[in-house]
Amino acid sequence: MTTTAAHETTLNVAVDVRFSPAGFPLALRHDGHLWVITDEPVHWSGVDIEFWQVQGKLSSTAAPRTFLLHRDSGAAQWLLESVS
């Protein structure tokens, strides 16, 4: 784990992501906690890699955190690249 900018931590650890039937992330499980996606996620792809940037909360009163997720094209496992 490395710190990259103010309040952003680079991780590259495996996370479980729950998707809606339409293919949008609804929640992610990281470090034993379930983060509910609160805002519209942002999706993009590069060469052989796919990204989602999502905001999530642990509870309705918690402050949101921004998560950057990625996976290699065709891979099943999502990686948490950073949290800010």
C-alpha atoms as an extended CHARMM CRD file, in Angstrom:
* protein
*
        84  EXT
         1         1  MET       CA              0.0000000000        0.0000000000        0.0000000000  PROA      1               0.0000000000
         2         2  THR       CA              1.3340000000        3.4210000000       -0.9240000000  PROA      2               0.0000000000
         3         3  THR       CA              0.0550000000        6.9290000000       -0.4770000000  PROA      3               0.0000000000
         4         4  THR       CA             -0.1700000000        8.7500000000       -3.8050000000  PROA      4               0.0000000000
         5         5  ALA       CA             -1.8320000000       12.0980000000       -3.0600000000  PROA      5               0.0000000000
         6         6  ALA       CA             -3.5870000000       13.8320000000       -0.2130000000  PROA      6               0.0000000000
         7         7  HSD       CA             -6.1080000000       11.3480000000        1.1710000000  PROA      7               0.0000000000
         8         8  GLU       CA             -5.6210000000        8.7970000000       -1.6320000000  PROA      8               0.0000000000
         9         9  THR       CA             -4.1750000000        5.3400000000       -1.0380000000  PROA      9               0.0000000000
        10        10  THR       CA             -3.0890000000        2.9240000000       -3.7780000000  PROA      10              0.0000000000
        11        11  LEU       CA             -3.9350000000       -0.6770000000       -2.9120000000  PROA      11              0.0000000000
        12        12  ASN       CA             -4.3570000000       -3.0700000000       -5.8790000000  PROA      12              0.0000000000
        13        13  VAL       CA             -6.2020000000       -5.6200000000       -3.7410000000  PROA      13              0.0000000000
        14        14  ALA       CA             -9.0000000000       -7.9840000000       -4.7800000000  PROA      14              0.0000000000
        15        15  VAL       CA            -12.5550000000       -6.8670000000       -3.9650000000  PROA      15              0.0000000000
        16        16  ASP       CA            -15.9920000000       -8.3680000000       -4.4950000000  PROA      16              0.0000000000
        17        17  VAL       CA            -18.3200000000       -6.1820000000       -6.5520000000  PROA      17              0.0000000000
        18        18  ARG       CA            -22.0950000000       -6.7250000000       -6.7450000000  PROA      18              0.0000000000
        19        19  PHE       CA            -23.6460000000       -5.6110000000      -10.0390000000  PROA      19              0.0000000000
        20        20  SER       CA            -27.2280000000       -4.8450000000      -11.0490000000  PROA      20              0.0000000000
        21        21  PRO       CA            -28.8340000000       -6.9050000000      -13.8450000000  PROA      21              0.0000000000
        22        22  ALA       CA            -28.1060000000       -3.9230000000      -16.1220000000  PROA      22              0.0000000000
        23        23  GLY       CA            -24.3780000000       -4.1960000000      -15.3300000000  PROA      23              0.0000000000
        24        24  PHE       CA            -23.8790000000       -1.2560000000      -12.9320000000  PROA      24              0.0000000000
        25        25  PRO       CA            -22.0170000000       -1.6950000000       -9.6260000000  PROA      25              0.0000000000
        26        26  LEU       CA            -24.3130000000       -1.6080000000       -6.5750000000  PROA      26              0.0000000000
        27        27  ALA       CA            -21.8970000000       -2.4260000000       -3.7380000000  PROA      27              0.0000000000
        28        28  LEU       CA            -18.3830000000       -3.5740000000       -3.0570000000  PROA      28              0.0000000000
        29        29  ARG       CA            -16.8760000000       -5.6020000000       -0.2360000000  PROA      29              0.0000000000
        30        30  HSD       CA            -13.4530000000       -4.4910000000        0.9410000000  PROA      30              0.0000000000
        31        31  ASP       CA            -11.5740000000       -5.2990000000        4.1300000000  PROA      31              0.0000000000
        32        32  GLY       CA            -14.6270000000       -6.9420000000        5.7100000000  PROA      32              0.0000000000
        33        33  HSD       CA            -16.9330000000       -3.9710000000        5.0470000000  PROA      33              0.0000000000
        34        34  LEU       CA            -19.8070000000       -3.6040000000        2.5800000000  PROA      34              0.0000000000
        35        35  TRP       CA            -19.7410000000       -0.2320000000        0.8050000000  PROA      35              0.0000000000
        36        36  VAL       CA            -23.0190000000        0.7500000000       -0.8740000000  PROA      36              0.0000000000
        37        37  ILE       CA            -22.6080000000        2.6940000000       -4.1320000000  PROA      37              0.0000000000
        38        38  THR       CA            -24.3340000000        6.0450000000       -3.6400000000  PROA      38              0.0000000000
        39        39  ASP       CA            -23.7820000000        8.0650000000       -6.8240000000  PROA      39              0.0000000000
        40        40  GLU       CA            -23.8180000000        7.2440000000      -10.5030000000  PROA      40              0.0000000000
        41        41  PRO       CA            -20.6470000000        5.2820000000      -11.2890000000  PROA      41              0.0000000000
        42        42  VAL       CA            -18.2740000000        6.2840000000      -14.0770000000  PROA      42              0.0000000000
        43        43  HSD       CA            -17.0960000000        3.5560000000      -16.4820000000  PROA      43              0.0000000000
        44        44  TRP       CA            -14.3420000000        3.5180000000      -19.0970000000  PROA      44              0.0000000000
        45        45  SER       CA            -12.0730000000        1.0550000000      -20.8660000000  PROA      45              0.0000000000
        46        46  GLY       CA             -8.5230000000        1.1060000000      -22.0960000000  PROA      46              0.0000000000
        47        47  VAL       CA             -6.4770000000       -1.4300000000      -24.0030000000  PROA      47              0.0000000000
        48        48  ASP       CA             -7.1610000000       -4.7480000000      -22.2460000000  PROA      48              0.0000000000
        49        49  ILE       CA             -8.3870000000       -3.0720000000      -19.0350000000  PROA      49              0.0000000000
        50        50  GLU       CA            -11.7450000000       -1.9130000000      -17.6790000000  PROA      50              0.0000000000
        51        51  PHE       CA            -12.3440000000        0.7250000000      -14.9750000000  PROA      51              0.0000000000
        52        52  TRP       CA            -15.1560000000        1.8560000000      -12.6780000000  PROA      52              0.0000000000
        53        53  GLN       CA            -14.9540000000        4.9060000000      -10.4330000000  PROA      53              0.0000000000
        54        54  VAL       CA            -17.6320000000        4.7430000000       -7.7430000000  PROA      54              0.0000000000
        55        55  GLN       CA            -18.5750000000        6.5510000000       -4.5590000000  PROA      55              0.0000000000
        56        56  GLY       CA            -19.6420000000        4.4400000000       -1.6230000000  PROA      56              0.0000000000
        57        57  LYS       CA            -20.7490000000        4.7400000000        1.9940000000  PROA      57              0.0000000000
        58        58  LEU       CA            -20.7030000000        2.3470000000        4.9360000000  PROA      58              0.0000000000
        59        59  SER       CA            -23.9840000000        3.8410000000        6.2320000000  PROA      59              0.0000000000
        60        60  SER       CA            -26.4390000000        6.5700000000        5.3290000000  PROA      60              0.0000000000
        61        61  THR       CA            -24.7210000000        8.9910000000        7.7280000000  PROA      61              0.0000000000
        62        62  ALA       CA            -21.1220000000        8.1430000000        6.7850000000  PROA      62              0.0000000000
        63        63  ALA       CA            -19.0010000000       10.3310000000        4.5420000000  PROA      63              0.0000000000
        64        64  PRO       CA            -18.6510000000        8.9870000000        0.9870000000  PROA      64              0.0000000000
        65        65  ARG       CA            -15.3500000000        7.5970000000       -0.2760000000  PROA      65              0.0000000000
        66        66  THR       CA            -14.2600000000        7.3630000000       -3.9190000000  PROA      66              0.0000000000
        67        67  PHE       CA            -13.0580000000        3.9660000000       -5.1490000000  PROA      67              0.0000000000
        68        68  LEU       CA            -11.2190000000        3.2570000000       -8.3910000000  PROA      68              0.0000000000
        69        69  LEU       CA            -11.7160000000       -0.3430000000       -9.5500000000  PROA      69              0.0000000000
        70        70  HSD       CA            -10.1030000000       -2.1200000000      -12.4820000000  PROA      70              0.0000000000
        71        71  ARG       CA             -9.7680000000       -5.5280000000      -14.0660000000  PROA      71              0.0000000000
        72        72  ASP       CA             -8.0590000000       -7.0020000000      -17.0840000000  PROA      72              0.0000000000
        73        73  SER       CA            -10.4230000000       -7.5590000000      -20.0200000000  PROA      73              0.0000000000
        74        74  GLY       CA            -12.1570000000      -10.9080000000      -19.6400000000  PROA      74              0.0000000000
        75        75  ALA       CA            -10.9910000000      -11.4080000000      -16.0260000000  PROA      75              0.0000000000
        76        76  ALA       CA            -13.5430000000      -12.1090000000      -13.3190000000  PROA      76              0.0000000000
        77        77  GLN       CA            -11.6460000000      -10.5370000000      -10.4100000000  PROA      77              0.0000000000
        78        78  TRP       CA            -11.9360000000       -6.8020000000       -9.7380000000  PROA      78              0.0000000000
        79        79  LEU       CA             -9.0480000000       -4.9810000000       -8.0580000000  PROA      79              0.0000000000
        80        80  LEU       CA             -9.3500000000       -1.9210000000       -5.8650000000  PROA      80              0.0000000000
        81        81  GLU       CA             -6.7250000000        0.4170000000       -7.2670000000  PROA      81              0.0000000000
        82        82  SER       CA             -7.2430000000        3.3540000000       -4.9330000000  PROA      82              0.0000000000
        83        83  VAL       CA             -9.4950000000        4.9070000000       -2.2770000000  PROA      83              0.0000000000
        84        84  SER       CA             -9.7500000000        8.6110000000       -1.6220000000  PROA      84              0.0000000000
